[in-house]
Amino acid sequence: MGISGQIIAAVSPQAPMDRDMTPFTPTDGQALRNAFGRFGTGVTVITTQTAQGPLGMTANSFSSVSLAPPLVLWSAALQSKRHDAFAQADQYCIHILAASQQALASHFAGQGHDFSGFDWTVGPQGAPQLAGCLAAFHCTRFAVHPAGDHSIIVGEITDAAACDGQGAGLLFDQGRFGSFAPQG
């Protein structure tokens, strides 16, 4: 028997996908998008200053990366008209939105140049900082990585602020905005 007998005994037959799930081909873009949408995320707005003025973009692809140095990442679609401005920006600010800021998220999901009607100031490195957010991370571009039909934009946090106390964040799940309700 030897080693091969042990290896064969240790390998179990491949289990079928969960019977409550419908298999799909990963190259089916809509099915893949729907499956990705099952993972609820927080909502951010990223802002930068351009030669044409302030620019904003809604993203739910935000994640922390490292504490030392303090790094975060987010992804921008190559097809976005705002992609190049953000991929080339030396400075930008990532805002974690409060549950009450759905209008802000929807606005910057659709277009990015109109900041009228929103309270904002110029941040420490020049990127616009929106008021009323749960947290803001002012970043310097650390790296930009090609990733399929997106770019992964990594920033090093140079300045940060967070609101005091409790506050529900704006969430996005299955194409809908909402907020977290704790159980029990």
Number of C-alpha atoms within 10 A of each C-alpha: 5 6 8 9 9 10 10 9 9 9 8 8 6 6 6 7 9 8 7 6 7 7 11 10 8 11 8 9 10 10 14 13 13 12 13 12 15 12 10 16 19 22 23 29 26 26 27 26 21 15 7 7 11 17 23 29 25 23 22 19 14 22 14 12 14 11 10 7 10 13 20 20 20 20 23 22 16 16 10 11 11 17 17 14 15 25 19 12 18 16 24 26 30 31 27 25 27 22 19 16 15 16 10 20 22 14 17 21 14 10 15 18 16 13 18 7 7 12 11 13 12 13 17 14 17 17 25 26 24 25 14 18 23 21 19 25 23 26 25 19 19 15 14 17 12 11 13 9 10 16 20 19 22 23 26 22 22 16 14 14 12 13 11 8 6 7 13 14 22 23 20 19 16 14 11 9 17 17 15 11 7 5 4 3
